[in-house]
Amino acid sequence: MTSRKEYDKAVALRYKPGLEKAPRVIAAGKGKIAEKIIRIAKEHNIHVHNDPDLVEMLSELELNSEIPPELYVVVSEILVFVYSLNRKETSG
């Protein structure tokens, strides 16, 4: 996820269904660190979603912390979208 200028801020989430209760913030940063997060995601074909407001909220969380319940709906919508993209890539 990116914010404002394309790489001003970035946050990376991880979610392991069945193993974790909620997605976790596994990386966050701004400037050069944000650019590196985005570059690594793209190198690994990980979806990059641009939502400045969500990035702002997620960037305030501590690393490895679960996202708060208030963000479950918006993050789950993004995850559903990403899962559907992955399904299309593997089936098509």
C-alpha positions in Angstrom: 0.0 0.0 0.0 1.3 3.4 -0.8 0.4 6.9 0.1 0.5 10.5 -1.3 3.4 10.8 -3.6 3.7 7.3 -4.9 6.4 6.2 -2.4 6.0 8.8 0.3 4.8 6.1 2.8 4.3 2.4 2.5 3.0 -0.4 4.8 3.3 -4.1 4.2 0.8 -6.5 5.7 0.9 -10.3 6.2 -2.1 -12.5 6.8 -2.0 -16.3 7.3 -5.6 -17.5 7.4 -6.1 -20.1 10.1 -2.8 -19.3 11.7 -3.3 -15.6 12.6 -6.4 -13.9 13.9 -5.9 -10.8 11.8 -3.4 -9.3 9.3 -0.2 -7.9 10.8 2.0 -4.9 9.9 5.3 -6.5 8.9 7.0 -3.4 7.4 6.4 0.3 7.3 8.3 3.3 6.3 8.6 6.5 4.4 10.9 7.9 1.7 13.6 5.4 0.8 12.3 2.7 3.0 8.8 3.0 1.4 10.5 2.8 -2.0 12.3 -0.4 -0.9 9.0 -1.9 0.5 7.3 -1.3 -2.8 10.3 -2.5 -4.9 10.5 -5.8 -2.9 6.7 -6.3 -3.2 6.8 -5.8 -7.0 9.9 -8.1 -7.4 7.8 -10.8 -5.7 4.6 -10.1 -7.6 2.8 -8.9 -4.5 -0.1 -6.7 -5.1 0.5 -3.0 -4.2 -2.7 -1.1 -3.3 -2.7 2.7 -3.2 -4.9 4.0 -0.3 -3.4 7.1 1.4 -5.8 7.2 4.3 -5.4 3.5 5.1 -1.6 3.8 4.9 -1.7 6.7 7.3 -3.7 4.7 9.8 -1.6 1.5 9.4 1.7 3.4 9.6 0.9 4.4 13.2 0.8 0.8 14.3 3.8 -0.9 15.8 5.6 -3.5 13.6 4.3 -7.1 14.0 1.1 -5.8 15.6 -2.3 -6.9 14.3 -4.5 -4.4 12.6 -7.3 -3.1 14.9 -10.8 -4.3 14.5 -11.9 -0.9 13.1 -9.8 -1.7 9.9 -11.0 -5.3 9.4 -13.6 -4.4 6.8 -11.5 -2.3 4.6 -8.5 -4.6 4.8 -10.7 -7.7 4.2 -12.1 -6.0 1.0 -8.5 -5.5 -0.3 -7.6 -9.1 0.6 -10.7 -10.5 -1.2 -9.7 -8.4 -4.3 -6.1 -9.7 -4.1 -7.3 -13.3 -3.7 -9.5 -13.0 -6.8 -6.6 -11.6 -8.8 -4.4 -14.5 -7.7 -7.2 -17.0 -8.7 -7.5 -15.4 -12.2 -3.7 -15.6 -12.6 -3.5 -19.3 -11.7 -6.5 -20.4 -13.6 -6.1 -18.4 -16.7 
